[in-house]
Amino acid sequence: GLVTKFSIYRINQASTLELVQETTAVGFQKMPNDAWLPVKMTKTPNLTSGKLISTLAYSNLKINQNLSDDIFNPNKQ
């Protein structure tokens, strides 16, 4: 699976959930090991003055640079 959106909530003074921020992946890149990574995301904090929408873009992505996949093996002792 690939996380494409996450939301952050808090309990406000009225004891109800209030959305604080949402982040949504809007662009992806397939890596050489067939993993998909988000390369562009929109971040929307809900401020008291209104919503502020920003875009995060990532480039030159590398996965586990100089690390062996063996260290991530849960069966290794």
C-alpha positions as CSV (number, residue, x, y, z in Angstrom):
1,G,0.0,0.0,0.0
2,L,0.9,3.6,-0.4
3,V,-0.2,6.4,1.9
4,T,-1.7,9.1,-0.3
5,K,-3.4,11.2,2.4
6,F,-3.2,11.8,6.1
7,S,-5.1,14.1,8.4
8,I,-4.3,15.4,11.9
9,Y,-7.0,16.2,14.3
10,R,-7.2,17.6,17.8
11,I,-9.9,17.8,20.5
12,N,-11.1,21.4,20.8
13,Q,-12.6,23.2,23.8
14,A,-16.1,21.9,22.8
15,S,-14.6,18.3,23.1
16,T,-15.1,17.6,19.4
17,L,-12.6,16.7,16.8
18,E,-11.2,19.5,14.8
19,L,-9.2,19.1,11.6
20,V,-5.8,20.7,12.1
21,Q,-3.9,19.7,8.9
22,E,-4.2,17.5,5.8
23,T,-1.3,16.3,3.6
24,T,-2.1,14.7,0.2
25,A,0.4,13.0,-2.2
26,V,-0.3,14.3,-5.7
27,G,2.7,12.9,-7.6
28,F,4.7,9.6,-7.4
29,Q,7.9,8.1,-8.8
30,K,8.6,4.5,-9.3
31,M,12.1,3.6,-7.9
32,P,14.4,0.9,-9.4
33,N,13.4,-1.6,-6.7
34,D,9.7,-1.2,-7.8
35,A,8.8,0.9,-4.7
36,W,6.6,3.9,-5.3
37,L,7.5,7.1,-3.4
38,P,5.6,10.4,-3.2
39,V,7.5,13.2,-5.0
40,K,4.9,16.0,-4.7
41,M,2.6,16.7,-1.8
42,T,0.1,19.4,-0.9
43,K,0.0,20.4,2.8
44,T,-3.0,22.3,4.1
45,P,-2.9,23.5,7.7
46,N,-6.2,24.9,9.0
47,L,-5.2,28.1,10.7
48,T,-7.4,30.5,12.6
49,S,-6.9,33.0,9.8
50,G,-7.9,30.4,7.2
51,K,-6.3,27.6,5.1
52,L,-2.7,27.9,4.0
53,I,-1.9,25.5,1.1
54,S,1.7,24.7,0.3
55,T,3.3,22.3,-2.1
56,L,6.3,20.1,-1.2
57,A,8.4,18.6,-4.0
58,Y,11.1,16.1,-3.7
59,S,13.8,15.3,-6.3
60,N,16.9,13.1,-6.6
61,L,15.3,10.4,-4.4
62,K,17.3,7.5,-3.2
63,I,16.2,4.5,-1.1
64,N,18.5,3.1,1.6
65,Q,21.6,4.5,0.0
66,N,24.7,2.4,1.0
67,L,22.5,0.1,3.2
68,S,22.0,-3.6,2.6
69,D,18.5,-4.8,2.3
70,D,19.5,-7.6,4.6
71,I,19.4,-5.3,7.7
72,F,15.6,-4.8,7.1
73,N,14.9,-8.6,7.2
74,P,12.6,-9.2,10.2
75,N,13.7,-12.9,10.2
76,K,17.4,-12.1,10.6
77,Q,18.8,-12.7,14.1
